[in-house]
Amino acid sequence: MDKLLQQKAPIHEALVRHKANRVVPFDVPGHKGGRGNKELTEFLGEKCLKVDVNSMKPLDNLCHPTSVIREAEEIAADAFGAKAAFFIVNGTTASVQGMIMSVCKAGDKIIMPRNVHRSAINALVVCGAIPVYVNPGVNKDLGIPLGMSLTEIEKAILENPDAKAILVNNPTYYGICSNLKEIVKLAHKYDMKVLVDEAHGTHFYFGENMPISAMAAGADMAAVSMHKTGGSLTQSSFLICGEGMNADHVRQVVNLTQTTSGSYLLLVSLDLARKNLSINGKELFQKTVEYADYARTEINKLTGYYAFGKEIIDGDTVYDFDPTKLSVHTRDVGLAGIEVYDILRDEYGIQIEFGDISNFLAIISAGDRALEIERLIASLSEIKRLYGSDDIASMFDHEYINPDVAMAPQQAFYSEKKSLPIKESNGKICGEFVMCYPPGIPILAPGERITTDIINYILYAKEKGCLLTGTEDMSVENINVVEEN
């Protein structure tokens, strides 16, 4: 990383110049620097709306950058140790889809774990690629899906030598990392690309003693969600490429789905977040790890809860662990993770990232304060005392169900379908998504056979208060299934 280069923020500098020039705006957006919407200006501030501007020559164009955005991309690529970097303003969803659609076309196979974010399966629906699922390991005590086993990946490669790529979640939502370096070696040996969904791994590039990053492992592409742990605005992301990719082709693919009206608020947040992490990342993420380690230690002292960490590393399906993640198992307290999630918000004024059937995740960063960490720990202690139960026999004990893939996602999604009550859908092929959000990992994806186990999981998740999404039926009582002859 070029430390002198990283001091620059070309998009930010261009916007500062633009404000100073006091240009009269006869272009969009129609709020005209906030003058056209007083209430919005009072809420967001005039400084913000003055730089919510349209593409123009001095500010470059996101779809075909030749000046300040192009320079900012080159500096970002240097920061990530990549060949090329693209500013993404459609969320990391667009980054993931850009990766897949850059290497796969209709009918091409892609090897991936089934516990992917819905954005990856959405990409298959759009482009027509065929998934070859490698079922992740499952920690039966925690009930969570783990990483990808090298043995299972090699088996999938040998059975599908025509596959174009392997997609890896690294880290997972829970902080689990696969053996990325060896996966890359194995894939490249068989002339397959490696795409890494690094939505929760921005800090791997800028912290010390972190799990290996996608670019350091030699991966071909990575989707990096800067807004999650990197400090940029929500919906901003980077798509980065290694030496094995044609970056000009990737840009064309990104431009198929990314807006032509890129938000300069999102762009400048990426530019400044990258600068901040390049300069201050080691200190910021050291503080983050210290907070997370302290919280893990204190939560585990409460007993019942289990804030897991590096002790679950096994060298295979848990090759490494992200030390910034505060993932907490709640089942032994007699509460589902989503129940703890709801109680923390409704009764204690604490918003955590997500809760599922057996666990919750709290996102920790250097932007937190020690007093707030203490408040979380104290609240968990009180929740255990007030709401905890010894009756765990009736609780669902796992998050992941191996899928039975009966049809390609695109074929199922666009097939003739009929709506059935979920309770009556056993044995049918699903024609849409069902997932808890967050985290957005599908319980069912188009083309998968519905089973009794899956139906019971959906009903249990609804009972516990999970936000179920993906179905055409907004009440998630019915599900669209493929009409079979």
Summary of the structure (lengths in Angstrom):
residues: 485
radius of gyration: 22.9
end to end distance: 58.9
largest distance: 67.8
contacts: 1714
relative contact order: 0.11
helix: 41%
strand: 17%
